[in-house]
Amino acid sequence: MEEKEEKWLRTDGTRIACKEKIKVLTENRQEITSLLQDALEDAILMGCSEKSFKEVYMDLLNSLKASYPEQK
């Protein structure tokens, strides 16, 4: 799978420039990608459709709420 450059944005639409922040955000994304790929493979082996799996996890993602207010 080809890696694309992430565009980590602030609430005002400007890019986050701090290399350490970008590193943490990118590492988190990579870890989540790996976990979701493993979960997808498990679901397929158990007979779940890829479409159904993605719908469930998109609902989960869309239900997440930040614990902290966005920084302005």
mmCIF file as Biopython writes it, N, C-alpha, C and O atoms, coordinates in Angstrom:
data_model
#
loop_
_atom_site.group_PDB
_atom_site.id
_atom_site.type_symbol
_atom_site.label_atom_id
_atom_site.label_alt_id
_atom_site.label_comp_id
_atom_site.label_asym_id
_atom_site.label_entity_id
_atom_site.label_seq_id
_atom_site.pdbx_PDB_ins_code
_atom_site.Cartn_x
_atom_site.Cartn_y
_atom_site.Cartn_z
_atom_site.occupancy
_atom_site.B_iso_or_equiv
_atom_site.auth_seq_id
_atom_site.auth_asym_id
_atom_site.pdbx_PDB_model_num
ATOM 1   N N  . MET A ? 1  ? 0.840   -1.176  0.000  1.0 0.0 1  A 1 
ATOM 2   C CA . MET A ? 1  ? 0.000   0.000   0.000  1.0 0.0 1  A 1 
ATOM 3   C C  . MET A ? 1  ? 0.891   1.247   0.000  1.0 0.0 1  A 1 
ATOM 4   O O  . MET A ? 1  ? 1.819   1.357   0.800  1.0 0.0 1  A 1 
ATOM 5   N N  . GLU A ? 2  ? 0.600   2.167   -0.892 1.0 0.0 2  A 1 
ATOM 6   C CA . GLU A ? 2  ? 1.413   3.379   -1.010 1.0 0.0 2  A 1 
ATOM 7   C C  . GLU A ? 2  ? 1.083   4.365   0.105  1.0 0.0 2  A 1 
ATOM 8   O O  . GLU A ? 2  ? -0.087  4.626   0.388  1.0 0.0 2  A 1 
ATOM 9   N N  . GLU A ? 3  ? 2.115   4.905   0.731  1.0 0.0 3  A 1 
ATOM 10  C CA . GLU A ? 3  ? 1.933   5.903   1.788  1.0 0.0 3  A 1 
ATOM 11  C C  . GLU A ? 3  ? 1.687   7.258   1.147  1.0 0.0 3  A 1 
ATOM 12  O O  . GLU A ? 3  ? 2.429   7.675   0.257  1.0 0.0 3  A 1 
ATOM 13  N N  . LYS A ? 4  ? 0.646   7.944   1.600  1.0 0.0 4  A 1 
ATOM 14  C CA . LYS A ? 4  ? 0.444   9.301   1.126  1.0 0.0 4  A 1 
ATOM 15  C C  . LYS A ? 4  ? 0.770   10.258  2.272  1.0 0.0 4  A 1 
ATOM 16  O O  . LYS A ? 4  ? 0.638   9.911   3.445  1.0 0.0 4  A 1 
ATOM 17  N N  . GLU A ? 5  ? 1.186   11.437  1.918  1.0 0.0 5  A 1 
ATOM 18  C CA . GLU A ? 5  ? 1.551   12.416  2.932  1.0 0.0 5  A 1 
ATOM 19  C C  . GLU A ? 5  ? 0.282   12.921  3.611  1.0 0.0 5  A 1 
ATOM 20  O O  . GLU A ? 5  ? -0.657  13.366  2.951  1.0 0.0 5  A 1 
ATOM 21  N N  . GLU A ? 6  ? 0.270   12.844  4.940  1.0 0.0 6  A 1 
ATOM 22  C CA . GLU A ? 6  ? -0.880  13.319  5.689  1.0 0.0 6  A 1 
ATOM 23  C C  . GLU A ? 6  ? -0.897  14.837  5.699  1.0 0.0 6  A 1 
ATOM 24  O O  . GLU A ? 6  ? 0.148   15.489  5.670  1.0 0.0 6  A 1 
ATOM 25  N N  . LYS A ? 7  ? -2.072  15.373  5.738  1.0 0.0 7  A 1 
ATOM 26  C CA . LYS A ? 7  ? -2.266  16.806  5.834  1.0 0.0 7  A 1 
ATOM 27  C C  . LYS A ? 7  ? -2.942  17.074  7.173  1.0 0.0 7  A 1 
ATOM 28  O O  . LYS A ? 7  ? -4.169  17.135  7.248  1.0 0.0 7  A 1 
ATOM 29  N N  . TRP A ? 8  ? -2.166  17.232  8.204  1.0 0.0 8  A 1 
ATOM 30  C CA . TRP A ? 8  ? -2.714  17.476  9.535  1.0 0.0 8  A 1 
ATOM 31  C C  . TRP A ? 8  ? -3.019  18.966  9.645  1.0 0.0 8  A 1 
ATOM 32  O O  . TRP A ? 8  ? -2.121  19.801  9.546  1.0 0.0 8  A 1 
ATOM 33  N N  . LEU A ? 9  ? -4.308  19.294  9.853  1.0 0.0 9  A 1 
ATOM 34  C CA . LEU A ? 9  ? -4.742  20.687  9.839  1.0 0.0 9  A 1 
ATOM 35  C C  . LEU A ? 9  ? -5.268  21.140  11.191 1.0 0.0 9  A 1 
ATOM 36  O O  . LEU A ? 9  ? -5.827  20.358  11.959 1.0 0.0 9  A 1 
ATOM 37  N N  . ARG A ? 10 ? -5.076  22.416  11.457 1.0 0.0 10 A 1 
ATOM 38  C CA . ARG A ? 10 ? -5.664  23.063  12.634 1.0 0.0 10 A 1 
ATOM 39  C C  . ARG A ? 10 ? -7.109  23.432  12.298 1.0 0.0 10 A 1 
ATOM 40  O O  . ARG A ? 10 ? -7.550  23.288  11.158 1.0 0.0 10 A 1 
ATOM 41  N N  . THR A ? 11 ? -7.838  23.912  13.310 1.0 0.0 11 A 1 
ATOM 42  C CA . THR A ? 11 ? -9.238  24.294  13.083 1.0 0.0 11 A 1 
ATOM 43  C C  . THR A ? 11 ? -9.366  25.452  12.099 1.0 0.0 11 A 1 
ATOM 44  O O  . THR A ? 11 ? -10.413 25.612  11.472 1.0 0.0 11 A 1 
ATOM 45  N N  . ASP A ? 12 ? -8.319  26.263  11.952 1.0 0.0 12 A 1 
ATOM 46  C CA . ASP A ? 12 ? -8.385  27.390  11.005 1.0 0.0 12 A 1 
ATOM 47  C C  . ASP A ? 12 ? -7.947  26.987  9.590  1.0 0.0 12 A 1 
ATOM 48  O O  . ASP A ? 12 ? -7.889  27.828  8.692  1.0 0.0 12 A 1 
ATOM 49  N N  . GLY A ? 13 ? -7.638  25.695  9.397  1.0 0.0 13 A 1 
ATOM 50  C CA . GLY A ? 13 ? -7.278  25.192  8.079  1.0 0.0 13 A 1 
ATOM 51  C C  . GLY A ? 13 ? -5.797  25.222  7.757  1.0 0.0 13 A 1 
ATOM 52  O O  . GLY A ? 13 ? -5.391  24.714  6.711  1.0 0.0 13 A 1 
ATOM 53  N N  . THR A ? 14 ? -4.970  25.807  8.631  1.0 0.0 14 A 1 
ATOM 54  C CA . THR A ? 14 ? -3.531  25.831  8.387  1.0 0.0 14 A 1 
ATOM 55  C C  . THR A ? 14 ? -2.919  24.499  8.817  1.0 0.0 14 A 1 
ATOM 56  O O  . THR A ? 14 ? -3.440  23.812  9.696  1.0 0.0 14 A 1 
ATOM 57  N N  . ARG A ? 15 ? -1.820  24.158  8.187  1.0 0.0 15 A 1 
ATOM 58  C CA . ARG A ? 15 ? -1.145  22.895  8.494  1.0 0.0 15 A 1 
ATOM 59  C C  . ARG A ? 15 ? -0.405  22.958  9.828  1.0 0.0 15 A 1 
ATOM 60  O O  . ARG A ? 15 ? 0.126   24.000  10.214 1.0 0.0 15 A 1 
ATOM 61  N N  . ILE A ? 16 ? -0.383  21.835  10.511 1.0 0.0 16 A 1 
ATOM 62  C CA . ILE A ? 16 ? 0.460   21.700  11.694 1.0 0.0 16 A 1 
ATOM 63  C C  . ILE A ? 16 ? 1.880   21.522  11.176 1.0 0.0 16 A 1 
ATOM 64  O O  . ILE A ? 16 ? 2.131   20.684  10.310 1.0 0.0 16 A 1 
ATOM 65  N N  . ALA A ? 17 ? 2.807   22.310  11.706 1.0 0.0 17 A 1 
ATOM 66  C CA . ALA A ? 17 ? 4.172   22.308  11.186 1.0 0.0 17 A 1 
ATOM 67  C C  . ALA A ? 17 ? 5.187   21.626  12.114 1.0 0.0 17 A 1 
ATOM 68  O O  . ALA A ? 17 ? 6.269   21.244  11.668 1.0 0.0 17 A 1 
ATOM 69  N N  . CYS A ? 18 ? 4.849   21.473  13.386 1.0 0.0 18 A 1 
ATOM 70  C CA . CYS A ? 18 ? 5.792   20.893  14.345 1.0 0.0 18 A 1 
ATOM 71  C C  . CYS A ? 18 ? 6.079   19.439  13.979 1.0 0.0 18 A 1 
ATOM 72  O O  . CYS A ? 18 ? 5.167   18.614  13.931 1.0 0.0 18 A 1 
ATOM 73  N N  . LYS A ? 19 ? 7.349   19.129  13.721 1.0 0.0 19 A 1 
ATOM 74  C CA . LYS A ? 19 ? 7.742   17.778  13.290 1.0 0.0 19 A 1 
ATOM 75  C C  . LYS A ? 19 ? 7.404   16.720  14.335 1.0 0.0 19 A 1 
ATOM 76  O O  . LYS A ? 19 ? 7.022   15.606  13.975 1.0 0.0 19 A 1 
ATOM 77  N N  . GLU A ? 20 ? 7.534   17.039  15.613 1.0 0.0 20 A 1 
ATOM 78  C CA . GLU A ? 20 ? 7.231   16.059  16.658 1.0 0.0 20 A 1 
ATOM 79  C C  . GLU A ? 20 ? 5.735   15.767  16.713 1.0 0.0 20 A 1 
ATOM 80  O O  . GLU A ? 20 ? 5.339   14.616  16.898 1.0 0.0 20 A 1 
ATOM 81  N N  . LYS A ? 21 ? 4.896   16.798  16.556 1.0 0.0 21 A 1 
ATOM 82  C CA . LYS A ? 21 ? 3.449   16.586  16.540 1.0 0.0 21 A 1 
ATOM 83  C C  . LYS A ? 21 ? 3.057   15.737  15.336 1.0 0.0 21 A 1 
ATOM 84  O O  . LYS A ? 21 ? 2.244   14.820  15.457 1.0 0.0 21 A 1 
ATOM 85  N N  . ILE A ? 22 ? 3.627   16.038  14.187 1.0 0.0 22 A 1 
ATOM 86  C CA . ILE A ? 22 ? 3.339   15.284  12.968 1.0 0.0 22 A 1 
ATOM 87  C C  . ILE A ? 22 ? 3.775   13.838  13.139 1.0 0.0 22 A 1 
ATOM 88  O O  . ILE A ? 22 ? 3.077   12.923  12.702 1.0 0.0 22 A 1 
ATOM 89  N N  . LYS A ? 23 ? 4.918   13.628  13.770 1.0 0.0 23 A 1 
ATOM 90  C CA . LYS A ? 23 ? 5.421   12.268  14.001 1.0 0.0 23 A 1 
ATOM 91  C C  . LYS A ? 23 ? 4.435   11.472  14.857 1.0 0.0 23 A 1 
ATOM 92  O O  . LYS A ? 23 ? 4.131   10.324  14.533 1.0 0.0 23 A 1 
ATOM 93  N N  . VAL A ? 24 ? 3.934   12.063  15.942 1.0 0.0 24 A 1 
ATOM 94  C CA . VAL A ? 24 ? 2.983   11.374  16.822 1.0 0.0 24 A 1 
ATOM 95  C C  . VAL A ? 24 ? 1.687   11.078  16.079 1.0 0.0 24 A 1 
ATOM 96  O O  . VAL A ? 24 ? 1.172   9.963   16.158 1.0 0.0 24 A 1 
ATOM 97  N N  . LEU A ? 25 ? 1.153   12.062  15.359 1.0 0.0 25 A 1 
ATOM 98  C CA . LEU A ? 25 ? -0.083  11.867  14.611 1.0 0.0 25 A 1 
ATOM 99  C C  . LEU A ? 25 ? 0.068   10.763  13.564 1.0 0.0 25 A 1 
ATOM 100 O O  . LEU A ? 25 ? -0.829  9.939   13.388 1.0 0.0 25 A 1 
ATOM 101 N N  . THR A ? 26 ? 1.196   10.753  12.878 1.0 0.0 26 A 1 
ATOM 102 C CA . THR A ? 26 ? 1.459   9.746   11.845 1.0 0.0 26 A 1 
ATOM 103 C C  . THR A ? 26 ? 1.615   8.359   12.460 1.0 0.0 26 A 1 
ATOM 104 O O  . THR A ? 26 ? 1.091   7.384   11.921 1.0 0.0 26 A 1 
ATOM 105 N N  . GLU A ? 27 ? 2.325   8.256   13.578 1.0 0.0 27 A 1 
ATOM 106 C CA . GLU A ? 27 ? 2.475   6.965   14.261 1.0 0.0 27 A 1 
ATOM 107 C C  . GLU A ? 27 ? 1.127   6.443   14.737 1.0 0.0 27 A 1 
ATOM 108 O O  . GLU A ? 27 ? 0.859   5.246   14.638 1.0 0.0 27 A 1 
ATOM 109 N N  . ASN A ? 28 ? 0.272   7.329   15.255 1.0 0.0 28 A 1 
ATOM 110 C CA . ASN A ? 28 ? -1.071  6.919   15.679 1.0 0.0 28 A 1 
ATOM 111 C C  . ASN A ? 28 ? -1.863  6.377   14.495 1.0 0.0 28 A 1 
ATOM 112 O O  . ASN A ? 28 ? -2.527  5.347   14.607 1.0 0.0 28 A 1 
ATOM 113 N N  . ARG A ? 29 ? -1.793  7.074   13.353 1.0 0.0 29 A 1 
ATOM 114 C CA . ARG A ? 29 ? -2.513  6.631   12.162 1.0 0.0 29 A 1 
ATOM 115 C C  . ARG A ? 29 ? -2.016  5.265   11.707 1.0 0.0 29 A 1 
ATOM 116 O O  . ARG A ? 29 ? -2.814  4.401   11.344 1.0 0.0 29 A 1 
ATOM 117 N N  . GLN A ? 30 ? -0.712  5.070   11.725 1.0 0.0 30 A 1 
ATOM 118 C CA . GLN A ? 30 ? -0.148  3.787   11.307 1.0 0.0 30 A 1 
ATOM 119 C C  . GLN A ? 30 ? -0.593  2.658   12.230 1.0 0.0 30 A 1 
ATOM 120 O O  . GLN A ? 30 ? -0.901  1.559   11.769 1.0 0.0 30 A 1 
ATOM 121 N N  . GLU A ? 31 ? -0.625  2.927   13.526 1.0 0.0 31 A 1 
ATOM 122 C CA . GLU A ? 31 ? -1.058  1.904   14.484 1.0 0.0 31 A 1 
ATOM 123 C C  . GLU A ? 31 ? -2.533  1.566   14.284 1.0 0.0 31 A 1 
ATOM 124 O O  . GLU A ? 31 ? -2.909  0.394   14.301 1.0 0.0 31 A 1 
ATOM 125 N N  . ILE A ? 32 ? -3.362  2.578   14.095 1.0 0.0 32 A 1 
ATOM 126 C CA . ILE A ? 32 ? -4.792  2.347   13.871 1.0 0.0 32 A 1 
ATOM 127 C C  . ILE A ? 32 ? -5.010  1.590   12.563 1.0 0.0 32 A 1 
ATOM 128 O O  . ILE A ? 32 ? -5.851  0.693   12.501 1.0 0.0 32 A 1 
ATOM 129 N N  . THR A ? 33 ? -4.261  1.944   11.518 1.0 0.0 33 A 1 
ATOM 130 C CA . THR A ? 33 ? -4.370  1.250   10.233 1.0 0.0 33 A 1 
ATOM 131 C C  . THR A ? 33 ? -4.071  -0.232  10.394 1.0 0.0 33 A 1 
ATOM 132 O O  . THR A ? 33 ? -4.793  -1.075  9.862  1.0 0.0 33 A 1 
ATOM 133 N N  . SER A ? 34 ? -3.024  -0.548  11.113 1.0 0.0 34 A 1 
ATOM 134 C CA . SER A ? 34 ? -2.649  -1.943  11.335 1.0 0.0 34 A 1 
ATOM 135 C C  . SER A ? 34 ? -3.737  -2.698  12.103 1.0 0.0 34 A 1 
ATOM 136 O O  . SER A ? 34 ? -4.090  -3.820  11.740 1.0 0.0 34 A 1 
ATOM 137 N N  . LEU A ? 35 ? -4.261  -2.088  13.155 1.0 0.0 35 A 1 
ATOM 138 C CA . LEU A ? 35 ? -5.313  -2.732  13.945 1.0 0.0 35 A 1 
ATOM 139 C C  . LEU A ? 35 ? -6.575  -2.949  13.118 1.0 0.0 35 A 1 
ATOM 140 O O  . LEU A ? 35 ? -7.195  -4.010  13.190 1.0 0.0 35 A 1 
ATOM 141 N N  . LEU A ? 36 ? -6.951  -1.946  12.336 1.0 0.0 36 A 1 
ATOM 142 C CA . LEU A ? 36 ? -8.150  -2.088  11.509 1.0 0.0 36 A 1 
ATOM 143 C C  . LEU A ? 36 ? -7.965  -3.126  10.407 1.0 0.0 36 A 1 
ATOM 144 O O  . LEU A ? 36 ? -8.901  -3.855  10.077 1.0 0.0 36 A 1 
ATOM 145 N N  . GLN A ? 37 ? -6.771  -3.198  9.840  1.0 0.0 37 A 1 
ATOM 146 C CA . GLN A ? 37 ? -6.517  -4.209  8.812  1.0 0.0 37 A 1 
ATOM 147 C C  . GLN A ? 37 ? -6.649  -5.610  9.399  1.0 0.0 37 A 1 
ATOM 148 O O  . GLN A ? 37 ? -7.252  -6.493  8.788  1.0 0.0 37 A 1 
ATOM 149 N N  . ASP A ? 38 ? -6.083  -5.806  10.586 1.0 0.0 38 A 1 
ATOM 150 C CA . ASP A ? 38 ? -6.206  -7.104  11.259 1.0 0.0 38 A 1 
ATOM 151 C C  . ASP A ? 38 ? -7.674  -7.423  11.559 1.0 0.0 38 A 1 
ATOM 152 O O  . ASP A ? 38 ? -8.122  -8.552  11.360 1.0 0.0 38 A 1 
ATOM 153 N N  . ALA A ? 39 ? -8.421  -6.417  12.039 1.0 0.0 39 A 1 
ATOM 154 C CA . ALA A ? 39 ? -9.835  -6.629  12.356 1.0 0.0 39 A 1 
ATOM 155 C C  . ALA A ? 39 ? -10.636 -6.948  11.097 1.0 0.0 39 A 1 
ATOM 156 O O  . ALA A ? 39 ? -11.534 -7.789  11.132 1.0 0.0 39 A 1 
ATOM 157 N N  . LEU A ? 40 ? -10.321 -6.285  9.990  1.0 0.0 40 A 1 
ATOM 158 C CA . LEU A ? 40 ? -10.996 -6.564  8.719  1.0 0.0 40 A 1 
ATOM 159 C C  . LEU A ? 40 ? -10.732 -8.001  8.276  1.0 0.0 40 A 1 
ATOM 160 O O  . LEU A ? 40 ? -11.656 -8.711  7.877  1.0 0.0 40 A 1 
ATOM 161 N N  . GLU A ? 41 ? -9.486  -8.425  8.345  1.0 0.0 41 A 1 
ATOM 162 C CA . GLU A ? 41 ? -9.144  -9.792  7.953  1.0 0.0 41 A 1 
ATOM 163 C C  . GLU A ? 41 ? -9.893  -10.810 8.814  1.0 0.0 41 A 1 
ATOM 164 O O  . GLU A ? 41 ? -10.400 -11.808 8.301  1.0 0.0 41 A 1 
ATOM 165 N N  . ASP A ? 42 ? -9.963  -10.553 10.131 1.0 0.0 42 A 1 
ATOM 166 C CA . ASP A ? 42 ? -10.720 -11.443 11.024 1.0 0.0 42 A 1 
ATOM 167 C C  . ASP A ? 42 ? -12.185 -11.491 10.621 1.0 0.0 42 A 1 
ATOM 168 O O  . ASP A ? 42 ? -12.780 -12.567 10.556 1.0 0.0 42 A 1 
ATOM 169 N N  . ALA A ? 43 ? -12.768 -10.327 10.352 1.0 0.0 43 A 1 
ATOM 170 C CA . ALA A ? 43 ? -14.180 -10.261 9.990  1.0 0.0 43 A 1 
ATOM 171 C C  . ALA A ? 43 ? -14.460 -11.037 8.704  1.0 0.0 43 A 1 
ATOM 172 O O  . ALA A ? 43 ? -15.448 -11.766 8.618  1.0 0.0 43 A 1 
ATOM 173 N N  . ILE A ? 44 ? -13.591 -10.880 7.710  1.0 0.0 44 A 1 
ATOM 174 C CA . ILE A ? 44 ? -13.763 -11.588 6.439  1.0 0.0 44 A 1 
ATOM 175 C C  . ILE A ? 44 ? -13.682 -13.097 6.670  1.0 0.0 44 A 1 
ATOM 176 O O  . ILE A ? 44 ? -14.494 -13.850 6.132  1.0 0.0 44 A 1 
ATOM 177 N N  . LEU A ? 45 ? -12.706 -13.542 7.468  1.0 0.0 45 A 1 
ATOM 178 C CA . LEU A ? 45 ? -12.568 -14.973 7.759  1.0 0.0 45 A 1 
ATOM 179 C C  . LEU A ? 45 ? -13.788 -15.528 8.485  1.0 0.0 45 A 1 
ATOM 180 O O  . LEU A ? 45 ? -14.096 -16.713 8.362  1.0 0.0 45 A 1 
ATOM 181 N N  . MET A ? 46 ? -14.492 -14.672 9.246  1.0 0.0 46 A 1 
ATOM 182 C CA . MET A ? 46 ? -15.691 -15.109 9.974  1.0 0.0 46 A 1 
ATOM 183 C C  . MET A ? 46 ? -16.965 -14.949 9.158  1.0 0.0 46 A 1 
ATOM 184 O O  . MET A ? 46 ? -18.061 -15.216 9.652  1.0 0.0 46 A 1 
ATOM 185 N N  . GLY A ? 47 ? -16.821 -14.507 7.890  1.0 0.0 47 A 1 
ATOM 186 C CA . GLY A ? 47 ? -17.977 -14.443 7.010  1.0 0.0 47 A 1 
ATOM 187 C C  . GLY A ? 47 ? -18.627 -13.081 6.872  1.0 0.0 47 A 1 
ATOM 188 O O  . GLY A ? 47 ? -19.637 -12.950 6.181  1.0 0.0 47 A 1 
ATOM 189 N N  . CYS A ? 48 ? -18.082 -12.084 7.502  1.0 0.0 48 A 1 
ATOM 190 C CA . CYS A ? 48 ? -18.631 -10.728 7.416  1.0 0.0 48 A 1 
ATOM 191 C C  . CYS A ? 48 ? -18.244 -10.110 6.073  1.0 0.0 48 A 1 
ATOM 192 O O  . CYS A ? 48 ? -17.151 -10.356 5.562  1.0 0.0 48 A 1 
ATOM 193 N N  . SER A ? 49 ? -19.142 -9.309  5.508  1.0 0.0 49 A 1 
ATOM 194 C CA . SER A ? 49 ? -18.786 -8.625  4.266  1.0 0.0 49 A 1 
ATOM 195 C C  . SER A ? 49 ? -17.907 -7.419  4.576  1.0 0.0 49 A 1 
ATOM 196 O O  . SER A ? 49 ? -18.021 -6.811  5.640  1.0 0.0 49 A 1 
ATOM 197 N N  . GLU A ? 50 ? -17.039 -7.085  3.643  1.0 0.0 50 A 1 
ATOM 198 C CA . GLU A ? 50 ? -16.175 -5.914  3.807  1.0 0.0 50 A 1 
ATOM 199 C C  . GLU A ? 50 ? -17.021 -4.649  3.955  1.0 0.0 50 A 1 
ATOM 200 O O  . GLU A ? 50 ? -16.696 -3.770  4.753  1.0 0.0 50 A 1 
ATOM 201 N N  . LYS A ? 51 ? -18.105 -4.560  3.185  1.0 0.0 51 A 1 
ATOM 202 C CA . LYS A ? 51 ? -18.986 -3.386  3.244  1.0 0.0 51 A 1 
ATOM 203 C C  . LYS A ? 51 ? -19.587 -3.231  4.642  1.0 0.0 51 A 1 
ATOM 204 O O  . LYS A ? 51 ? -19.600 -2.132  5.198  1.0 0.0 51 A 1 
ATOM 205 N N  . SER A ? 52 ? -20.080 -4.327  5.202  1.0 0.0 52 A 1 
ATOM 206 C CA . SER A ? 52 ? -20.672 -4.290  6.540  1.0 0.0 52 A 1 
ATOM 207 C C  . SER A ? 52 ? -19.638 -3.879  7.586  1.0 0.0 52 A 1 
ATOM 208 O O  . SER A ? 52 ? -19.916 -3.056  8.459  1.0 0.0 52 A 1 
ATOM 209 N N  . PHE A ? 53 ? -18.454 -4.457  7.487  1.0 0.0 53 A 1 
ATOM 210 C CA . PHE A ? 53 ? -17.371 -4.125  8.416  1.0 0.0 53 A 1 
ATOM 211 C C  . PHE A ? 53 ? -17.086 -2.625  8.375  1.0 0.0 53 A 1 
ATOM 212 O O  . PHE A ? 53 ? -17.005 -1.974  9.416  1.0 0.0 53 A 1 
ATOM 213 N N  . LYS A ? 54 ? -16.937 -2.085  7.173  1.0 0.0 54 A 1 
ATOM 214 C CA . LYS A ? 54 ? -16.609 -0.667  7.025  1.0 0.0 54 A 1 
ATOM 215 C C  . LYS A ? 54 ? -17.731 0.226   7.550  1.0 0.0 54 A 1 
ATOM 216 O O  . LYS A ? 54 ? -17.462 1.270   8.143  1.0 0.0 54 A 1 
ATOM 217 N N  . GLU A ? 55 ? -18.978 -0.173  7.338  1.0 0.0 55 A 1 
ATOM 218 C CA . GLU A ? 55 ? -20.092 0.614   7.854  1.0 0.0 55 A 1 
ATOM 219 C C  . GLU A ? 55 ? -20.065 0.688   9.375  1.0 0.0 55 A 1 
ATOM 220 O O  . GLU A ? 55 ? -20.264 1.755   9.956  1.0 0.0 55 A 1 
ATOM 221 N N  . VAL A ? 56 ? -19.817 -0.454  10.016 1.0 0.0 56 A 1 
ATOM 222 C CA . VAL A ? 56 ? -19.768 -0.499  11.483 1.0 0.0 56 A 1 
ATOM 223 C C  . VAL A ? 56 ? -18.645 0.394   12.005 1.0 0.0 56 A 1 
ATOM 224 O O  . VAL A ? 56 ? -18.843 1.153   12.953 1.0 0.0 56 A 1 
ATOM 225 N N  . TYR A ? 57 ? -17.476 0.303   11.393 1.0 0.0 57 A 1 
ATOM 226 C CA . TYR A ? 57 ? -16.342 1.085   11.886 1.0 0.0 57 A 1 
ATOM 227 C C  . TYR A ? 57 ? -16.452 2.563   11.514 1.0 0.0 57 A 1 
ATOM 228 O O  . TYR A ? 57 ? -15.943 3.413   12.244 1.0 0.0 57 A 1 
ATOM 229 N N  . MET A ? 58 ? -17.098 2.885   10.406 1.0 0.0 58 A 1 
ATOM 230 C CA . MET A ? 58 ? -17.339 4.297   10.083 1.0 0.0 58 A 1 
ATOM 231 C C  . MET A ? 58 ? -18.324 4.898   11.088 1.0 0.0 58 A 1 
ATOM 232 O O  . MET A ? 58 ? -18.166 6.044   11.508 1.0 0.0 58 A 1 
ATOM 233 N N  . ASP A ? 59 ? -19.346 4.114   11.473 1.0 0.0 59 A 1 
ATOM 234 C CA . ASP A ? 59 ? -20.277 4.578   12.507 1.0 0.0 59 A 1 
ATOM 235 C C  . ASP A ? 59 ? -19.528 4.831   13.811 1.0 0.0 59 A 1 
ATOM 236 O O  . ASP A ? 59 ? -19.775 5.824   14.496 1.0 0.0 59 A 1 
ATOM 237 N N  . LEU A ? 60 ? -18.615 3.927   14.146 1.0 0.0 60 A 1 
ATOM 238 C CA . LEU A ? 60 ? -17.807 4.099   15.356 1.0 0.0 60 A 1 
ATOM 239 C C  . LEU A ? 60 ? -16.975 5.374   15.263 1.0 0.0 60 A 1 
ATOM 240 O O  . LEU A ? 60 ? -16.964 6.184   16.190 1.0 0.0 60 A 1 
ATOM 241 N N  . LEU A ? 61 ? -16.287 5.546   14.154 1.0 0.0 61 A 1 
ATOM 242 C CA . LEU A ? 61 ? -15.459 6.737   13.963 1.0 0.0 61 A 1 
ATOM 243 C C  . LEU A ? 61 ? -16.302 8.006   14.060 1.0 0.0 61 A 1 
ATOM 244 O O  . LEU A ? 61 ? -15.905 8.970   14.714 1.0 0.0 61 A 1 
ATOM 245 N N  . ASN A ? 62 ? -17.446 8.006   13.421 1.0 0.0 62 A 1 
ATOM 246 C CA . ASN A ? 62 ? -18.307 9.181   13.435 1.0 0.0 62 A 1 
ATOM 247 C C  . ASN A ? 62 ? -18.920 9.464   14.797 1.0 0.0 62 A 1 
ATOM 248 O O  . ASN A ? 62 ? -19.358 10.586  15.051 1.0 0.0 62 A 1 
ATOM 249 N N  . SER A ? 63 ? -18.960 8.465   15.682 1.0 0.0 63 A 1 
ATOM 250 C CA . SER A ? 63 ? -19.526 8.660   17.016 1.0 0.0 63 A 1 
ATOM 251 C C  . SER A ? 63 ? -18.496 9.191   18.029 1.0 0.0 63 A 1 
ATOM 252 O O  . SER A ? 63 ? -18.864 9.601   19.130 1.0 0.0 63 A 1 
ATOM 253 N N  . LEU A ? 64 ? -17.226 9.183   17.660 1.0 0.0 64 A 1 
ATOM 254 C CA . LEU A ? 64 ? -16.192 9.651   18.590 1.0 0.0 64 A 1 
ATOM 255 C C  . LEU A ? 64 ? -16.336 11.153  18.840 1.0 0.0 64 A 1 
ATOM 256 O O  . LEU A ? 64 ? -16.643 11.927  17.933 1.0 0.0 64 A 1 
ATOM 257 N N  . LYS A ? 65 ? -16.109 11.533  20.079 1.0 0.0 65 A 1 
ATOM 258 C CA . LYS A ? 65 ? -16.161 12.939  20.487 1.0 0.0 65 A 1 
ATOM 259 C C  . LYS A ? 65 ? -14.858 13.284  21.201 1.0 0.0 65 A 1 
ATOM 260 O O  . LYS A ? 65 ? -14.355 12.489  21.996 1.0 0.0 65 A 1 
ATOM 261 N N  . ALA A ? 66 ? -14.322 14.443  20.927 1.0 0.0 66 A 1 
ATOM 262 C CA . ALA A ? 66 ? -13.082 14.891  21.570 1.0 0.0 66 A 1 
ATOM 263 C C  . ALA A ? 66 ? -13.339 15.165  23.042 1.0 0.0 66 A 1 
ATOM 264 O O  . ALA A ? 66 ? -14.390 15.691  23.407 1.0 0.0 66 A 1 
ATOM 265 N N  . SER A ? 67 ? -12.381 14.809  23.887 1.0 0.0 67 A 1 
ATOM 266 C CA . SER A ? 67 ? -12.474 15.082  25.313 1.0 0.0 67 A 1 
ATOM 267 C C  . SER A ? 67 ? -12.107 16.524  25.649 1.0 0.0 67 A 1 
ATOM 268 O O  . SER A ? 67 ? -12.442 17.038  26.716 1.0 0.0 67 A 1 
ATOM 269 N N  . TYR A ? 68 ? -11.417 17.155  24.721 1.0 0.0 68 A 1 
ATOM 270 C CA . TYR A ? 68 ? -10.951 18.515  24.929 1.0 0.0 68 A 1 
ATOM 271 C C  . TYR A ? 68 ? -11.542 19.407  23.842 1.0 0.0 68 A 1 
ATOM 272 O O  . TYR A ? 68 ? -11.771 18.957  22.719 1.0 0.0 68 A 1 
ATOM 273 N N  . PRO A ? 69 ? -11.789 20.681  24.180 1.0 0.0 69 A 1 
ATOM 274 C CA . PRO A ? 69 ? -12.283 21.587  23.124 1.0 0.0 69 A 1 
ATOM 275 C C  . PRO A ? 69 ? -11.188 21.821  22.094 1.0 0.0 69 A 1 
ATOM 276 O O  . PRO A ? 69 ? -10.000 21.797  22.418 1.0 0.0 69 A 1 
ATOM 277 N N  . GLU A ? 70 ? -11.603 22.049  20.840 1.0 0.0 70 A 1 
ATOM 278 C CA . GLU A ? 70 ? -10.612 22.340  19.801 1.0 0.0 70 A 1 
ATOM 279 C C  . GLU A ? 70 ? -9.935  23.657  20.114 1.0 0.0 70 A 1 
ATOM 280 O O  . GLU A ? 70 ? -10.556 24.598  20.608 1.0 0.0 70 A 1 
ATOM 281 N N  . GLN A ? 71 ? -8.644  23.701  19.815 1.0 0.0 71 A 1 
ATOM 282 C CA . GLN A ? 71 ? -7.873  24.920  20.060 1.0 0.0 71 A 1 
ATOM 283 C C  . GLN A ? 71 ? -8.126  25.904  18.934 1.0 0.0 71 A 1 
ATOM 284 O O  . GLN A ? 71 ? -8.107  25.546  17.756 1.0 0.0 71 A 1 
ATOM 285 N N  . LYS A ? 72 ? -8.358  27.123  19.308 1.0 0.0 72 A 1 
ATOM 286 C CA . LYS A ? 72 ? -8.621  28.175  18.296 1.0 0.0 72 A 1 
ATOM 287 C C  . LYS A ? 72 ? -7.362  28.943  17.995 1.0 0.0 72 A 1 
ATOM 288 O O  . LYS A ? 72 ? -7.380  29.861  17.176 1.0 0.0 72 A 1 
#
